[in-house]
Amino acid sequence: GFRFYVVTDCEFNSSKLNDIEYTESYYYNKLEIIRFSSSVGKFVGHTEVGIKNAEGLNNGPEVIARRAQKESYCLSNVGIDVESALTKS
């Protein structure tokens, strides 16, 4: 069979918004086809199909929604993780 999955990630050095990077990677059969990165600010295709899809996504509302994820998804979760780590150290 075929396998499609999405990996969402927040990488951070501190709980400050500038130190957080949000990424969303789309995979098909273990091959990354397209990725959104908050440091780039748009979708980037890694295969022929991914490049075509990135063009459409970057011209639609999807790219705006992903840009907001850094603050709405990552910032609140990073704050929880940092507080949890600090109380245990």
C-alpha positions as CSV (number, residue, x, y, z in Angstrom):
1,G,0.0,0.0,0.0
2,F,0.8,3.6,-0.1
3,R,1.5,5.8,3.0
4,F,0.9,9.5,3.4
5,Y,1.6,11.4,6.6
6,V,2.2,14.8,8.0
7,V,4.8,15.8,10.6
8,T,4.3,19.0,12.5
9,D,7.2,20.3,14.6
10,C,8.1,23.3,16.8
11,E,11.8,23.8,17.4
12,F,12.8,26.3,20.0
13,N,15.7,27.6,22.1
14,S,13.5,29.7,24.5
15,S,9.8,30.6,24.9
16,K,10.3,33.8,22.9
17,L,8.5,33.9,19.6
18,N,11.7,34.8,17.7
19,D,13.4,31.6,18.9
20,I,10.7,29.3,17.6
21,E,10.5,27.7,14.2
22,Y,7.3,25.9,13.0
23,T,7.5,23.3,10.3
24,E,4.9,21.1,8.6
25,S,6.3,18.4,6.4
26,Y,4.2,16.2,4.0
27,Y,5.5,12.7,3.2
28,Y,4.5,10.1,0.7
29,N,6.1,6.7,1.0
30,K,8.8,8.0,3.3
31,L,9.8,10.8,0.8
32,E,9.2,14.4,1.8
33,I,7.3,16.0,-1.0
34,I,6.5,19.5,0.5
35,R,7.3,21.5,3.6
36,F,6.2,24.7,5.2
37,S,8.8,26.5,7.4
38,S,8.0,29.6,9.4
39,S,11.6,30.8,8.8
40,V,11.1,30.7,5.0
41,G,7.4,31.8,5.3
42,K,6.1,29.6,2.5
43,F,5.7,26.1,1.2
44,V,8.7,24.6,-0.6
45,G,8.4,21.5,-2.8
46,H,11.0,18.8,-2.8
47,T,9.7,16.7,-5.7
48,E,8.1,17.5,-9.0
49,V,4.6,17.1,-7.5
50,G,5.6,19.0,-4.4
51,I,6.8,22.0,-6.4
52,K,3.5,22.2,-8.3
53,N,1.5,21.9,-5.0
54,A,3.7,24.5,-3.3
55,E,2.9,27.0,-6.0
56,G,-0.8,26.6,-5.4
57,L,-0.6,26.6,-1.7
58,N,1.6,29.7,-1.6
59,N,-1.0,31.6,-3.7
60,G,-4.0,30.6,-1.5
61,P,-5.2,31.0,2.1
62,E,-3.2,27.9,3.3
63,V,0.1,29.8,3.5
64,I,-1.5,32.5,5.7
65,A,-3.0,29.9,8.0
66,R,0.4,28.2,8.4
67,R,2.2,31.5,9.2
68,A,-0.2,32.0,12.1
69,Q,0.5,28.5,13.5
70,K,3.9,29.6,14.9
71,E,2.1,31.8,17.3
72,S,-1.1,29.9,17.9
73,Y,0.2,26.4,18.0
74,C,3.9,26.6,19.0
75,L,4.0,29.5,21.4
76,S,1.4,28.1,23.8
77,N,2.9,24.6,23.7
78,V,6.5,25.8,24.0
79,G,5.5,27.8,27.1
80,I,4.1,24.7,28.7
81,D,7.2,22.6,27.8
82,V,9.6,25.2,29.1
83,E,7.8,25.6,32.4
84,S,7.6,21.8,32.8
85,A,11.4,21.5,32.2
86,L,12.3,24.4,34.6
87,T,10.3,22.9,37.5
88,K,12.1,19.6,37.1
89,S,15.7,20.9,36.7
